[in-house]
Amino acid sequence: MVGQIYKKEMIDALRDRKTILLTILVPMITMLGLVFFYESMLSDKGEQYTIAVGHSLPSELENKLNAIEEISVKTFAKPEQAVDDGKADVYLNIPKEFDSYITSMTTFKVDVYGSSVDQGSSNAMQLVQSALEQYKNEIVQKRLTSKHIDHSVIQPFSVQQKEADEEQGVSAIMLSAILPMLLLTSIVSGAMPIALDIIAGEKDRKSIEALLLTPVSRNKVLIGKWLAVSTFGIASGVLSLIFLILCTVLFTEKLRTAFQLGDHLWVIIGASALIIVLSAMLIAAMELLISIISGTVKEAQSYMSLVVFLPIFPMFFIFNKAPNQIDLSYFFIPFLNLHALFKQLLFGMINPAAILYTCGTIVVLIAIFFLLARACFLKDKWVLPK
């Protein structure tokens, strides 16, 4: 009997084009847009910055700046105003007596004027400061050579930065932040249309009474409806994951490195599939409870808008955490544990305890919300239209 109710709800839901649109097309379009957005953030190809100056620069310094592909030097009558008006990214204020100061070994000041709030201006300032630092070191080297002093006298050691996660780096950080959020959002949006219609919609249509008058127990009715909502959530989550992986591997250069997981690939895919299934069943139980206690579809929509934000908030609490800094306590906190687990998985960290605690927490929440939904569904005051 549960199977018949499940089949009926699935057929009714698939007849609605809105359900197909929200379950499949919207998550896919969202995934595609965000993949290209984050890829553009990582690549920064074709970005050009304008450096404003008030007069011609010393030839050596100008050649050094022009050697940087992203920089073009332009002369303005009012260079500082050009930056304020958005015509240039940075104003480089070099004194006209630059060459004479260098020759006489007189200390002077160079101003780099820009806005750290503007990403383009901030990037341009970093490039200019790096070029100035390199040029300054060359000048120091020439002075030391002229006095027959070895450069190692003032530079006893050099610093070389090495990335701990060199193979994946920033791409894995980006993907570990957006992947759980996108998957959970896809599950929520995929399950929501059928969850709204499956009980709250029947209240609006006055058809819930006829269903309750059938000899089928309310427990079986509820289980059938819950499984139907879960199925749409699972389908939406799995399709979103597949579409995200395909888009990342086929259409990106930087983000695809996050999927270089080696021997752990199938373990991670299996763990991700398990998390998607359990998360879909949890979200389905939550949305079903909301649909039961809501008198109309419109009221249910108001309450379910809160569920949409649940996958987003945890991202801000864990974004700056390195995967090896996440302790086991994170995996007992609902939704935050999903973000923590995916971050570890994308960095190739397989922690059986973390997977077990996350799955156990979700199972407990499923039981809690399903029992709450059952308690409400067994009472006429919640089920019958008001």
FIROKOL-953167 format. One record per residue (C-alpha): residue number from 1; x, y, z; residue in three letters. Coordinates in Angstrom, 2 decimals, padded with zeros to 5 digits, m for minus. Layout:
REM residues N
<rec n="NUM" east="X" north="Y" up="Z" res="ALA"/>
...
END
This chain:
REM residues 386
<rec n="1" east="000.00" north="000.00" up="000.00" res="MET"/>
<rec n="2" east="002.91" north="002.36" up="000.73" res="VAL"/>
<rec n="3" east="004.23" north="001.61" up="m002.76" res="GLY"/>
<rec n="4" east="000.90" north="002.51" up="m004.36" res="GLN"/>
<rec n="5" east="000.74" north="005.82" up="m002.52" res="ILE"/>
<rec n="6" east="004.34" north="006.54" up="m003.47" res="TYR"/>
<rec n="7" east="003.62" north="005.72" up="m007.13" res="LYS"/>
<rec n="8" east="000.52" north="007.93" up="m007.14" res="LYS"/>
<rec n="9" east="002.37" north="010.92" up="m005.68" res="GLU"/>
<rec n="10" east="005.23" north="010.52" up="m008.13" res="MET"/>
<rec n="11" east="002.89" north="010.38" up="m011.12" res="ILE"/>
<rec n="12" east="000.96" north="013.43" up="m009.92" res="ASP"/>
<rec n="13" east="004.18" north="015.37" up="m009.35" res="ALA"/>
<rec n="14" east="005.68" north="014.47" up="m012.73" res="LEU"/>
<rec n="15" east="002.59" north="015.81" up="m014.49" res="ARG"/>
<rec n="16" east="003.41" north="019.28" up="m013.20" res="ASP"/>
<rec n="17" east="005.94" north="021.07" up="m015.42" res="ARG"/>
<rec n="18" east="006.81" north="023.42" up="m012.58" res="LYS"/>
<rec n="19" east="008.10" north="020.46" up="m010.58" res="THR"/>
<rec n="20" east="010.38" north="019.36" up="m013.42" res="ILE"/>
<rec n="21" east="011.59" north="022.94" up="m013.89" res="LEU"/>
<rec n="22" east="012.50" north="023.46" up="m010.23" res="LEU"/>
<rec n="23" east="013.89" north="019.95" up="m009.75" res="THR"/>
<rec n="24" east="016.15" north="019.76" up="m012.79" res="ILE"/>
<rec n="25" east="016.57" north="022.90" up="m014.88" res="LEU"/>
<rec n="26" east="016.91" north="025.59" up="m012.20" res="VAL"/>
<rec n="27" east="019.63" north="023.77" up="m010.20" res="PRO"/>
<rec n="28" east="021.55" north="022.98" up="m013.39" res="MET"/>
<rec n="29" east="021.45" north="026.57" up="m014.64" res="ILE"/>
<rec n="30" east="022.49" north="027.79" up="m011.19" res="THR"/>
<rec n="31" east="025.38" north="025.31" up="m011.08" res="MET"/>
<rec n="32" east="026.58" north="026.31" up="m014.55" res="LEU"/>
<rec n="33" east="026.51" north="030.02" up="m013.73" res="GLY"/>
<rec n="34" east="028.37" north="029.62" up="m010.44" res="LEU"/>
<rec n="35" east="030.99" north="027.32" up="m011.96" res="VAL"/>
<rec n="36" east="031.89" north="029.93" up="m014.58" res="PHE"/>
<rec n="37" east="031.76" north="032.70" up="m011.98" res="PHE"/>
<rec n="38" east="034.24" north="031.02" up="m009.63" res="TYR"/>
<rec n="39" east="036.43" north="029.95" up="m012.56" res="GLU"/>
<rec n="40" east="036.67" north="033.59" up="m013.67" res="SER"/>
<rec n="41" east="037.63" north="034.56" up="m010.11" res="MET"/>
<rec n="42" east="040.46" north="032.04" up="m010.12" res="LEU"/>
<rec n="43" east="041.78" north="032.68" up="m013.62" res="SER"/>
<rec n="44" east="041.62" north="036.49" up="m013.83" res="ASP"/>
<rec n="45" east="042.56" north="036.28" up="m017.51" res="LYS"/>
<rec n="46" east="042.55" north="039.44" up="m019.61" res="GLY"/>
<rec n="47" east="042.39" north="041.78" up="m016.62" res="GLU"/>
<rec n="48" east="044.08" north="045.10" up="m017.42" res="GLN"/>
<rec n="49" east="045.00" north="047.83" up="m014.95" res="TYR"/>
<rec n="50" east="045.75" north="051.46" up="m015.72" res="THR"/>
<rec n="51" east="048.54" north="053.18" up="m013.78" res="ILE"/>
<rec n="52" east="048.19" north="056.96" up="m013.73" res="ALA"/>
<rec n="53" east="051.27" north="059.18" up="m013.58" res="VAL"/>
<rec n="54" east="051.68" north="062.96" up="m013.65" res="GLY"/>
<rec n="55" east="054.84" north="062.98" up="m015.77" res="HIS"/>
<rec n="56" east="057.10" north="060.59" up="m017.62" res="SER"/>
<rec n="57" east="058.78" north="057.95" up="m015.47" res="LEU"/>
<rec n="58" east="062.46" north="057.04" up="m015.42" res="PRO"/>
<rec n="59" east="063.11" north="054.76" up="m018.37" res="SER"/>
<rec n="60" east="064.24" north="051.75" up="m016.32" res="GLU"/>
<rec n="61" east="061.22" north="051.90" up="m014.03" res="LEU"/>
<rec n="62" east="058.82" north="052.45" up="m016.92" res="GLU"/>
<rec n="63" east="060.25" north="049.47" up="m018.79" res="ASN"/>
<rec n="64" east="059.85" north="047.32" up="m015.69" res="LYS"/>
<rec n="65" east="056.20" north="048.33" up="m015.30" res="LEU"/>
<rec n="66" east="055.44" north="047.89" up="m019.01" res="ASN"/>
<rec n="67" east="056.94" north="044.40" up="m018.83" res="ALA"/>
<rec n="68" east="053.95" north="043.39" up="m016.68" res="ILE"/>
<rec n="69" east="051.21" north="042.31" up="m019.10" res="GLU"/>
<rec n="70" east="048.35" north="043.42" up="m016.87" res="GLU"/>
<rec n="71" east="049.64" north="047.00" up="m016.50" res="ILE"/>
<rec n="72" east="049.50" north="049.99" up="m018.83" res="SER"/>
<rec n="73" east="051.02" north="053.34" up="m017.80" res="VAL"/>
<rec n="74" east="049.17" north="056.53" up="m018.81" res="LYS"/>
<rec n="75" east="049.90" north="060.18" up="m018.13" res="THR"/>
<rec n="76" east="047.11" north="062.36" up="m016.71" res="PHE"/>
<rec n="77" east="047.04" north="066.06" up="m015.93" res="ALA"/>
<rec n="78" east="045.36" north="065.20" up="m012.61" res="LYS"/>
<rec n="79" east="046.32" north="061.57" up="m011.90" res="PRO"/>
<rec n="80" east="044.84" north="061.43" up="m008.40" res="GLU"/>
<rec n="81" east="041.52" north="062.69" up="m009.75" res="GLN"/>
<rec n="82" east="041.70" north="060.07" up="m012.51" res="ALA"/>
<rec n="83" east="041.77" north="057.33" up="m009.86" res="VAL"/>
<rec n="84" east="038.84" north="058.90" up="m007.99" res="ASP"/>
<rec n="85" east="036.85" north="059.14" up="m011.25" res="ASP"/>
<rec n="86" east="037.55" north="055.51" up="m012.13" res="GLY"/>
<rec n="87" east="039.67" north="056.35" up="m015.21" res="LYS"/>
<rec n="88" east="042.73" north="054.70" up="m013.63" res="ALA"/>
<rec n="89" east="043.25" north="052.01" up="m011.02" res="ASP"/>
<rec n="90" east="046.35" north="053.38" up="m009.29" res="VAL"/>
<rec n="91" east="048.25" north="056.67" up="m009.14" res="TYR"/>
<rec n="92" east="052.02" north="056.24" up="m008.96" res="LEU"/>
<rec n="93" east="053.58" north="059.44" up="m007.60" res="ASN"/>
<rec n="94" east="057.27" north="059.45" up="m008.50" res="ILE"/>
<rec n="95" east="059.25" north="062.65" up="m007.79" res="PRO"/>
<rec n="96" east="060.70" north="064.36" up="m010.87" res="LYS"/>
<rec n="97" east="064.12" north="064.34" up="m009.22" res="GLU"/>
<rec n="98" east="064.05" north="060.53" up="m009.12" res="PHE"/>
<rec n="99" east="067.32" north="060.04" up="m011.07" res="ASP"/>
<rec n="100" east="069.23" north="062.68" up="m009.14" res="SER"/>
<rec n="101" east="068.05" north="061.22" up="m005.83" res="TYR"/>
<rec n="102" east="069.23" north="057.78" up="m006.89" res="ILE"/>
<rec n="103" east="072.61" north="059.10" up="m008.03" res="THR"/>
<rec n="104" east="073.16" north="061.09" up="m004.83" res="SER"/>
<rec n="105" east="071.84" north="058.22" up="m002.69" res="MET"/>
<rec n="106" east="069.23" north="060.51" up="m001.15" res="THR"/>
<rec n="107" east="066.28" north="058.81" up="000.52" res="THR"/>
<rec n="108" east="062.89" north="059.84" up="m000.89" res="PHE"/>
<rec n="109" east="059.27" north="058.72" up="m000.82" res="LYS"/>
<rec n="110" east="057.17" north="057.09" up="m003.55" res="VAL"/>
<rec n="111" east="053.38" north="057.19" up="m003.15" res="ASP"/>
<rec n="112" east="051.05" north="054.50" up="m004.51" res="VAL"/>
<rec n="113" east="047.50" north="055.86" up="m004.40" res="TYR"/>
<rec n="114" east="044.53" north="053.52" up="m004.84" res="GLY"/>
<rec n="115" east="041.51" north="051.98" up="m003.17" res="SER"/>
<rec n="116" east="041.78" north="048.68" up="m001.31" res="SER"/>
<rec n="117" east="037.97" north="048.42" up="m001.44" res="VAL"/>
<rec n="118" east="038.08" north="048.11" up="m005.23" res="ASP"/>
<rec n="119" east="039.41" north="044.66" up="m006.18" res="GLN"/>
<rec n="120" east="040.96" north="045.93" up="m009.42" res="GLY"/>
<rec n="121" east="042.71" north="048.81" up="m007.68" res="SER"/>
<rec n="122" east="043.91" north="046.50" up="m004.91" res="SER"/>
<rec n="123" east="045.37" north="044.05" up="m007.44" res="ASN"/>
<rec n="124" east="047.04" north="046.89" up="m009.35" res="ALA"/>
<rec n="125" east="048.61" north="048.26" up="m006.16" res="MET"/>
<rec n="126" east="050.08" north="044.85" up="m005.36" res="GLN"/>
<rec n="127" east="051.58" north="044.58" up="m008.85" res="LEU"/>
<rec n="128" east="053.05" north="048.10" up="m008.68" res="VAL"/>
<rec n="129" east="054.47" north="047.57" up="m005.18" res="GLN"/>
<rec n="130" east="056.02" north="044.28" up="m006.26" res="SER"/>
<rec n="131" east="057.65" north="045.98" up="m009.28" res="ALA"/>
<rec n="132" east="058.92" north="048.84" up="m007.11" res="LEU"/>
<rec n="133" east="060.35" north="046.40" up="m004.56" res="GLU"/>
<rec n="134" east="062.15" north="044.50" up="m007.30" res="GLN"/>
<rec n="135" east="063.51" north="047.71" up="m008.79" res="TYR"/>
<rec n="136" east="064.66" north="048.89" up="m005.35" res="LYS"/>
<rec n="137" east="066.54" north="045.64" up="m004.80" res="ASN"/>
<rec n="138" east="068.28" north="046.08" up="m008.16" res="GLU"/>
<rec n="139" east="069.38" north="049.58" up="m007.18" res="ILE"/>
<rec n="140" east="070.73" north="048.27" up="m003.86" res="VAL"/>
<rec n="141" east="072.56" north="045.50" up="m005.71" res="GLN"/>
<rec n="142" east="074.24" north="048.03" up="m008.02" res="LYS"/>
<rec n="143" east="075.31" north="050.20" up="m005.08" res="ARG"/>
<rec n="144" east="076.79" north="047.24" up="m003.25" res="LEU"/>
<rec n="145" east="078.61" north="046.07" up="m006.37" res="THR"/>
<rec n="146" east="080.09" north="049.53" up="m006.89" res="SER"/>
<rec n="147" east="081.51" north="049.36" up="m003.36" res="LYS"/>
<rec n="148" east="082.68" north="045.76" up="m003.83" res="HIS"/>
<rec n="149" east="080.31" north="044.47" up="m001.16" res="ILE"/>
<rec n="150" east="078.62" north="041.12" up="m001.60" res="ASP"/>
<rec n="151" east="074.84" north="041.21" up="m001.65" res="HIS"/>
<rec n="152" east="074.68" north="038.41" up="000.93" res="SER"/>
<rec n="153" east="075.86" north="040.90" up="003.57" res="VAL"/>
<rec n="154" east="072.40" north="042.49" up="003.73" res="ILE"/>
<rec n="155" east="070.47" north="039.39" up="002.71" res="GLN"/>
<rec n="156" east="071.53" north="036.51" up="004.96" res="PRO"/>
<rec n="157" east="068.67" north="034.30" up="003.82" res="PHE"/>
<rec n="158" east="065.82" north="034.16" up="001.29" res="SER"/>
<rec n="159" east="062.21" north="033.23" up="001.93" res="VAL"/>
<rec n="160" east="060.37" north="030.82" up="m000.36" res="GLN"/>
<rec n="161" east="056.68" north="030.16" up="000.18" res="GLN"/>
<rec n="162" east="055.39" north="026.68" up="m000.57" res="LYS"/>
<rec n="163" east="051.72" north="025.78" up="m000.65" res="GLU"/>
<rec n="164" east="050.76" north="022.84" up="001.55" res="ALA"/>
<rec n="165" east="048.08" north="021.80" up="m000.97" res="ASP"/>
<rec n="166" east="049.94" north="022.79" up="m004.10" res="GLU"/>
<rec n="167" east="048.09" north="020.44" up="m006.44" res="GLU"/>
<rec n="168" east="044.63" north="021.67" up="m005.49" res="GLN"/>
<rec n="169" east="045.19" north="024.97" up="m003.71" res="GLY"/>
<rec n="170" east="042.64" north="027.73" up="m004.06" res="VAL"/>
<rec n="171" east="040.39" north="025.75" up="m006.41" res="SER"/>
<rec n="172" east="039.74" north="023.11" up="m003.72" res="ALA"/>
<rec n="173" east="039.03" north="025.84" up="m001.16" res="ILE"/>
<rec n="174" east="036.52" north="027.49" up="m003.48" res="MET"/>
<rec n="175" east="034.83" north="024.23" up="m004.43" res="LEU"/>
<rec n="176" east="034.68" north="022.98" up="m000.84" res="SER"/>
<rec n="177" east="032.84" north="026.18" up="000.09" res="ALA"/>
<rec n="178" east="030.25" north="026.16" up="m002.69" res="ILE"/>
<rec n="179" east="029.72" north="022.41" up="m003.27" res="LEU"/>
<rec n="180" east="027.78" north="021.57" up="m000.07" res="PRO"/>
<rec n="181" east="025.84" north="024.82" up="m000.29" res="MET"/>
<rec n="182" east="024.83" north="024.18" up="m003.91" res="LEU"/>
<rec n="183" east="023.96" north="020.53" up="m003.34" res="LEU"/>
<rec n="184" east="021.80" north="021.26" up="m000.30" res="LEU"/>
<rec n="185" east="020.13" north="024.20" up="m002.03" res="THR"/>
<rec n="186" east="019.38" north="021.95" up="m005.01" res="SER"/>
<rec n="187" east="017.86" north="019.32" up="m002.72" res="ILE"/>
<rec n="188" east="015.71" north="021.94" up="m000.99" res="VAL"/>
<rec n="189" east="014.47" north="023.48" up="m004.25" res="SER"/>
<rec n="190" east="013.96" north="020.08" up="m005.86" res="GLY"/>
<rec n="191" east="011.85" north="018.69" up="m003.02" res="ALA"/>
<rec n="192" east="009.95" north="021.89" up="m002.26" res="MET"/>
<rec n="193" east="007.32" north="021.88" up="m005.09" res="PRO"/>
<rec n="194" east="006.05" north="018.39" up="m004.32" res="ILE"/>
<rec n="195" east="006.28" north="019.00" up="m000.54" res="ALA"/>
<rec n="196" east="004.12" north="022.10" up="m000.91" res="LEU"/>
<rec n="197" east="001.53" north="020.32" up="m002.99" res="ASP"/>
<rec n="198" east="001.49" north="016.95" up="m001.29" res="ILE"/>
<rec n="199" east="m000.46" north="018.05" up="001.82" res="ILE"/>
<rec n="200" east="m000.88" north="021.83" up="001.88" res="ALA"/>
<rec n="201" east="m001.99" north="021.67" up="m001.75" res="GLY"/>
<rec n="202" east="m004.53" north="018.99" up="m000.96" res="GLU"/>
<rec n="203" east="m005.87" north="021.18" up="001.83" res="LYS"/>
<rec n="204" east="m006.38" north="023.99" up="m000.67" res="ASP"/>
<rec n="205" east="m008.13" north="021.62" up="m003.11" res="ARG"/>
<rec n="206" east="m010.26" north="020.10" up="m000.28" res="LYS"/>
<rec n="207" east="m009.13" north="016.62" up="m001.34" res="SER"/>
<rec n="208" east="m007.37" north="015.66" up="001.88" res="ILE"/>
<rec n="209" east="m010.64" north="014.49" up="003.49" res="GLU"/>
<rec n="210" east="m011.24" north="011.91" up="000.74" res="ALA"/>
<rec n="211" east="m007.73" north="010.56" up="001.22" res="LEU"/>
<rec n="212" east="m008.18" north="010.20" up="004.97" res="LEU"/>
<rec n="213" east="m011.48" north="008.35" up="004.50" res="LEU"/>
<rec n="214" east="m009.76" north="005.50" up="002.65" res="THR"/>
<rec n="215" east="m008.96" north="002.32" up="004.64" res="PRO"/>
<rec n="216" east="m005.23" north="003.01" up="004.36" res="VAL"/>
<rec n="217" east="m003.62" north="003.93" up="007.67" res="SER"/>
<rec n="218" east="m002.28" north="007.44" up="008.05" res="ARG"/>
<rec n="219" east="001.17" north="006.07" up="008.82" res="ASN"/>
<rec n="220" east="001.38" north="004.41" up="005.40" res="LYS"/>
<rec n="221" east="000.05" north="007.53" up="003.69" res="VAL"/>
<rec n="222" east="002.66" north="009.64" up="005.42" res="LEU"/>
<rec n="223" east="005.51" north="007.25" up="004.59" res="ILE"/>
<rec n="224" east="004.49" north="007.14" up="000.92" res="GLY"/>
<rec n="225" east="004.37" north="010.93" up="000.71" res="LYS"/>
<rec n="226" east="007.68" north="011.30" up="002.54" res="TRP"/>
<rec n="227" east="009.40" north="008.86" up="000.19" res="LEU"/>
<rec n="228" east="008.03" north="010.73" up="m002.83" res="ALA"/>
<rec n="229" east="009.38" north="014.07" up="m001.54" res="VAL"/>
<rec n="230" east="012.70" north="012.39" up="m000.71" res="SER"/>
<rec n="231" east="012.97" north="010.95" up="m004.21" res="THR"/>
<rec n="232" east="012.71" north="014.37" up="m005.82" res="PHE"/>
<rec n="233" east="015.28" north="015.75" up="m003.40" res="GLY"/>
<rec n="234" east="017.68" north="012.88" up="m004.13" res="ILE"/>
<rec n="235" east="017.17" north="013.24" up="m007.89" res="ALA"/>
<rec n="236" east="017.84" north="016.96" up="m007.74" res="SER"/>
<rec n="237" east="020.95" north="016.51" up="m005.57" res="GLY"/>
<rec n="238" east="022.44" north="013.71" up="m007.69" res="VAL"/>
<rec n="239" east="021.77" north="015.51" up="m010.98" res="LEU"/>
<rec n="240" east="023.28" north="018.70" up="m009.59" res="SER"/>
<rec n="241" east="026.40" north="016.85" up="m008.45" res="LEU"/>
<rec n="242" east="026.82" north="015.12" up="m011.82" res="ILE"/>
<rec n="243" east="026.23" north="018.38" up="m013.69" res="PHE"/>
<rec n="244" east="028.67" north="020.25" up="m011.45" res="LEU"/>
<rec n="245" east="031.41" north="017.66" up="m011.99" res="ILE"/>
<rec n="246" east="030.85" north="017.61" up="m015.77" res="LEU"/>
<rec n="247" east="030.86" north="021.40" up="m016.06" res="CYS"/>
<rec n="248" east="033.95" north="021.69" up="m013.89" res="THR"/>
<rec n="249" east="035.92" north="018.98" up="m015.70" res="VAL"/>
<rec n="250" east="034.88" north="019.94" up="m019.24" res="LEU"/>
<rec n="251" east="034.71" north="023.73" up="m019.14" res="PHE"/>
<rec n="252" east="037.23" north="024.91" up="m016.52" res="THR"/>
<rec n="253" east="040.98" north="024.88" up="m016.08" res="GLU"/>
<rec n="254" east="041.48" north="025.99" up="m012.47" res="LYS"/>
<rec n="255" east="038.50" north="024.42" up="m010.68" res="LEU"/>
<rec n="256" east="039.02" north="021.01" up="m012.27" res="ARG"/>
<rec n="257" east="042.22" north="020.54" up="m010.25" res="THR"/>
<rec n="258" east="040.04" north="020.19" up="m007.14" res="ALA"/>
<rec n="259" east="038.85" north="016.81" up="m008.48" res="PHE"/>
<rec n="260" east="042.36" north="015.34" up="m008.69" res="GLN"/>
<rec n="261" east="041.64" north="013.01" up="m005.79" res="LEU"/>
<rec n="262" east="043.68" north="010.00" up="m006.89" res="GLY"/>
<rec n="263" east="042.86" north="006.68" up="m005.25" res="ASP"/>
<rec n="264" east="040.25" north="008.25" up="m002.98" res="HIS"/>
<rec n="265" east="037.93" north="009.29" up="m005.85" res="LEU"/>
<rec n="266" east="035.40" north="006.44" up="m005.58" res="TRP"/>
<rec n="267" east="035.37" north="006.53" up="m001.79" res="VAL"/>
<rec n="268" east="034.57" north="010.25" up="m001.92" res="ILE"/>
<rec n="269" east="031.88" north="009.74" up="m004.57" res="ILE"/>
<rec n="270" east="030.30" north="007.00" up="m002.46" res="GLY"/>
<rec n="271" east="030.38" north="009.13" up="000.69" res="ALA"/>
<rec n="272" east="028.90" north="012.07" up="m001.25" res="SER"/>
<rec n="273" east="026.08" north="009.90" up="m002.61" res="ALA"/>
<rec n="274" east="025.27" north="008.65" up="000.91" res="LEU"/>
<rec n="275" east="025.22" north="012.21" up="002.26" res="ILE"/>
<rec n="276" east="022.94" north="013.34" up="m000.57" res="ILE"/>
<rec n="277" east="020.44" north="010.55" up="000.12" res="VAL"/>
<rec n="278" east="020.36" north="011.17" up="003.88" res="LEU"/>
<rec n="279" east="020.21" north="014.96" up="003.45" res="SER"/>
<rec n="280" east="017.32" north="014.61" up="001.00" res="ALA"/>
<rec n="281" east="015.41" north="012.41" up="003.46" res="MET"/>
<rec n="282" east="016.03" north="014.93" up="006.26" res="LEU"/>
<rec n="283" east="014.96" north="017.94" up="004.19" res="ILE"/>
<rec n="284" east="011.93" north="016.00" up="002.96" res="ALA"/>
<rec n="285" east="010.89" north="015.31" up="006.57" res="ALA"/>
<rec n="286" east="011.33" north="018.98" up="007.45" res="MET"/>
<rec n="287" east="009.37" north="020.21" up="004.44" res="GLU"/>
<rec n="288" east="006.66" north="017.60" up="004.98" res="LEU"/>
<rec n="289" east="006.24" north="018.79" up="008.58" res="LEU"/>
<rec n="290" east="005.87" north="022.37" up="007.36" res="ILE"/>
<rec n="291" east="003.34" north="021.30" up="004.75" res="SER"/>
<rec n="292" east="001.30" north="019.48" up="007.42" res="ILE"/>
<rec n="293" east="001.13" north="022.37" up="009.91" res="ILE"/>
<rec n="294" east="000.42" north="024.96" up="007.19" res="SER"/>
<rec n="295" east="m003.18" north="025.74" up="006.36" res="GLY"/>
<rec n="296" east="m002.48" north="026.78" up="002.75" res="THR"/>
<rec n="297" east="000.24" north="026.51" up="000.14" res="VAL"/>
<rec n="298" east="000.96" north="030.22" up="000.54" res="LYS"/>
<rec n="299" east="001.52" north="029.80" up="004.27" res="GLU"/>
<rec n="300" east="003.76" north="026.78" up="003.63" res="ALA"/>
<rec n="301" east="005.85" north="028.81" up="001.17" res="GLN"/>
<rec n="302" east="006.47" north="031.42" up="003.86" res="SER"/>
<rec n="303" east="007.77" north="028.83" up="006.30" res="TYR"/>
<rec n="304" east="009.84" north="026.96" up="003.71" res="MET"/>
<rec n="305" east="011.74" north="030.10" up="002.79" res="SER"/>
<rec n="306" east="013.53" north="029.60" up="006.11" res="LEU"/>
<rec n="307" east="014.65" north="026.12" up="005.06" res="VAL"/>
<rec n="308" east="016.31" north="027.57" up="001.95" res="VAL"/>
<rec n="309" east="018.79" north="029.52" up="004.09" res="PHE"/>
<rec n="310" east="019.83" north="026.54" up="006.24" res="LEU"/>
<rec n="311" east="022.50" north="025.29" up="003.76" res="PRO"/>
<rec n="312" east="023.98" north="028.79" up="003.33" res="ILE"/>
<rec n="313" east="024.74" north="030.01" up="006.86" res="PHE"/>
<rec n="314" east="027.24" north="027.26" up="007.84" res="PRO"/>
<rec n="315" east="029.51" north="028.22" up="004.94" res="MET"/>
<rec n="316" east="030.49" north="031.47" up="006.69" res="PHE"/>
<rec n="317" east="031.50" north="029.66" up="009.89" res="PHE"/>
<rec n="318" east="033.84" north="027.19" up="008.21" res="ILE"/>
<rec n="319" east="035.15" north="029.00" up="005.12" res="PHE"/>
<rec n="320" east="038.43" north="030.07" up="006.77" res="ASN"/>
<rec n="321" east="039.01" north="026.71" up="008.45" res="LYS"/>
<rec n="322" east="041.67" north="024.44" up="006.98" res="ALA"/>
<rec n="323" east="040.48" north="020.82" up="006.59" res="PRO"/>
<rec n="324" east="043.05" north="019.58" up="009.12" res="ASN"/>
<rec n="325" east="041.82" north="022.15" up="011.68" res="GLN"/>
<rec n="326" east="038.29" north="020.76" up="011.78" res="ILE"/>
<rec n="327" east="037.80" north="018.70" up="014.93" res="ASP"/>
<rec n="328" east="035.14" north="016.03" up="015.45" res="LEU"/>
<rec n="329" east="032.78" north="018.38" up="017.30" res="SER"/>
<rec n="330" east="031.92" north="020.04" up="013.97" res="TYR"/>
<rec n="331" east="030.38" north="016.79" up="012.71" res="PHE"/>
<rec n="332" east="027.68" north="016.80" up="015.38" res="PHE"/>
<rec n="333" east="026.26" north="020.19" up="014.33" res="ILE"/>
<rec n="334" east="023.48" north="019.90" up="011.70" res="PRO"/>
<rec n="335" east="024.33" north="021.27" up="008.23" res="PHE"/>
<rec n="336" east="027.67" north="022.58" up="009.48" res="LEU"/>
<rec n="337" east="028.84" north="018.96" up="009.54" res="ASN"/>
<rec n="338" east="028.03" north="018.64" up="005.82" res="LEU"/>
<rec n="339" east="030.21" north="021.62" up="004.95" res="HIS"/>
<rec n="340" east="033.01" north="020.29" up="007.16" res="ALA"/>
<rec n="341" east="032.80" north="016.80" up="005.66" res="LEU"/>
<rec n="342" east="032.83" north="017.97" up="002.04" res="PHE"/>
<rec n="343" east="035.81" north="020.23" up="002.77" res="LYS"/>
<rec n="344" east="037.79" north="017.27" up="004.09" res="GLN"/>
<rec n="345" east="036.70" north="015.00" up="001.25" res="LEU"/>
<rec n="346" east="037.74" north="017.48" up="m001.46" res="LEU"/>
<rec n="347" east="041.19" north="017.72" up="000.11" res="PHE"/>
<rec n="348" east="041.50" north="013.94" up="000.04" res="GLY"/>
<rec n="349" east="041.04" north="013.49" up="003.79" res="MET"/>
<rec n="350" east="039.05" north="010.30" up="004.43" res="ILE"/>
<rec n="351" east="038.01" north="010.32" up="008.08" res="ASN"/>
<rec n="352" east="035.67" north="007.37" up="008.83" res="PRO"/>
<rec n="353" east="034.72" north="008.88" up="012.21" res="ALA"/>
<rec n="354" east="033.69" north="012.16" up="010.56" res="ALA"/>
<rec n="355" east="031.54" north="010.31" up="008.00" res="ILE"/>
<rec n="356" east="029.98" north="008.15" up="010.74" res="LEU"/>
<rec n="357" east="029.19" north="011.10" up="013.03" res="TYR"/>
<rec n="358" east="027.74" north="013.14" up="010.17" res="THR"/>
<rec n="359" east="025.53" north="010.29" up="008.97" res="CYS"/>
<rec n="360" east="024.49" north="009.46" up="012.53" res="GLY"/>
<rec n="361" east="023.51" north="013.08" up="013.23" res="THR"/>
<rec n="362" east="021.43" north="013.22" up="010.06" res="ILE"/>
<rec n="363" east="019.70" north="009.92" up="010.86" res="VAL"/>
<rec n="364" east="018.77" north="011.17" up="014.34" res="VAL"/>
<rec n="365" east="017.35" north="014.40" up="012.85" res="LEU"/>
<rec n="366" east="015.41" north="012.41" up="010.26" res="ILE"/>
<rec n="367" east="013.81" north="010.38" up="013.05" res="ALA"/>
<rec n="368" east="012.98" north="013.52" up="015.06" res="ILE"/>
<rec n="369" east="011.36" north="015.45" up="012.20" res="PHE"/>
<rec n="370" east="009.55" north="012.40" up="010.85" res="PHE"/>
<rec n="371" east="008.09" north="011.63" up="014.28" res="LEU"/>
<rec n="372" east="007.02" north="015.27" up="014.63" res="LEU"/>
<rec n="373" east="005.38" north="015.09" up="011.20" res="ALA"/>
<rec n="374" east="003.68" north="011.81" up="012.15" res="ARG"/>
<rec n="375" east="002.38" north="013.27" up="015.42" res="ALA"/>
<rec n="376" east="000.85" north="016.21" up="013.57" res="CYS"/>
<rec n="377" east="m000.47" north="014.07" up="010.71" res="PHE"/>
<rec n="378" east="m002.37" north="011.83" up="013.15" res="LEU"/>
<rec n="379" east="m004.27" north="014.84" up="014.53" res="LYS"/>
<rec n="380" east="m007.21" north="016.19" up="012.55" res="ASP"/>
<rec n="381" east="m006.65" north="019.77" up="013.66" res="LYS"/>
<rec n="382" east="m003.41" north="019.86" up="011.65" res="TRP"/>
<rec n="383" east="m004.50" north="017.78" up="008.67" res="VAL"/>
<rec n="384" east="m008.04" north="018.96" up="007.92" res="LEU"/>
<rec n="385" east="m008.40" north="022.33" up="006.15" res="PRO"/>
<rec n="386" east="m009.41" north="025.21" up="008.41" res="LYS"/>
END
